[in-house]
Amino acid sequence: MTIRLLNTNNVPATGINPPGNPMNAKSYGIAPGGFLDVVGVDEAATLLGQRNGLAGFFQVGTSGPATSRPVNVTPGAIHIDTTLSKVVTFDGSSWRDPVTGAVV
């Protein structure tokens, strides 16, 4: 599963994940107000809990093709659908376009 994070501060965020382990780490960089897609809940949790200088992250939702939409989620969950190139939300039984309300 891919998780989309948003840089919630005014400064660029750069670093490695996991912190302090450059041999096995992935480098990342994200502009102020920019998005970072990370693979896996564990990696996202590490970044969400990491304070990188003044940079903070906020989990926007999951991202990926329509076939990777998460299951067993609560109503209001957000998925950035890369197949449709739009954000979709879960209403408790169906994924919907939040603008039109149509099932997608």
SVG drawing of the C-alpha trace seen along z (x, -y; Angstrom):
<svg xmlns="http://www.w3.org/2000/svg" viewBox="-23 -29 49 34">
<polyline fill="none" stroke="black" stroke-width="0.4" points="0.0,0.0 1.3,-3.5 0.6,-6.3 0.6,-9.9 2.2,-12.4 2.0,-16.2 4.8,-18.5 2.9,-20.7 5.6,-23.2 7.3,-26.1 10.6,-24.4 11.9,-21.7 12.2,-18.3 15.1,-16.0 16.6,-13.0 16.8,-9.3 14.3,-6.7 15.0,-5.1 16.9,-7.9 20.4,-7.1 20.7,-4.1 22.1,-5.4 23.2,-1.9 19.6,-0.6 17.8,-3.8 15.9,-5.5 16.6,-9.2 13.6,-11.5 13.0,-15.2 9.8,-17.1 9.1,-20.8 7.0,-22.9 3.4,-22.0 4.5,-19.1 3.6,-15.4 5.7,-12.4 4.4,-8.9 5.9,-6.1 5.3,-2.4 4.1,-0.6 2.4,-1.5 5.6,-1.0 7.6,-3.4 4.9,-6.0 4.6,-5.7 8.3,-6.2 8.2,-9.4 5.0,-10.6 6.8,-10.2 10.0,-11.7 10.8,-15.4 13.1,-16.3 14.4,-19.7 11.3,-21.8 9.5,-19.6 6.3,-17.8 4.2,-15.4 0.5,-14.8 -1.0,-11.6 -3.4,-12.6 -4.5,-9.1 -3.4,-6.3 -2.5,-6.6 -2.2,-4.3 -4.4,-2.7 -8.1,-2.0 -7.2,1.7 -5.1,0.8 -7.9,-1.1 -7.8,0.0 -10.4,2.3 -11.8,2.3 -11.5,-1.5 -13.7,-3.9 -16.1,-6.3 -14.3,-9.4 -11.1,-7.6 -9.3,-9.3 -7.5,-7.6 -5.6,-9.5 -6.7,-7.3 -3.9,-7.4 -6.1,-5.5 -8.7,-8.2 -6.3,-11.1 -8.6,-12.2 -9.2,-12.0 -12.0,-9.6 -13.6,-9.2 -15.2,-6.2 -18.8,-6.6 -19.0,-3.3 -19.9,-1.1 -18.7,-2.7 -15.8,-4.9 -17.2,-8.2 -16.1,-11.3 -16.3,-14.0 -17.2,-16.7 -20.1,-14.9 -21.0,-12.3 -20.9,-9.6 -19.7,-6.1 -16.3,-5.6"/>
</svg>
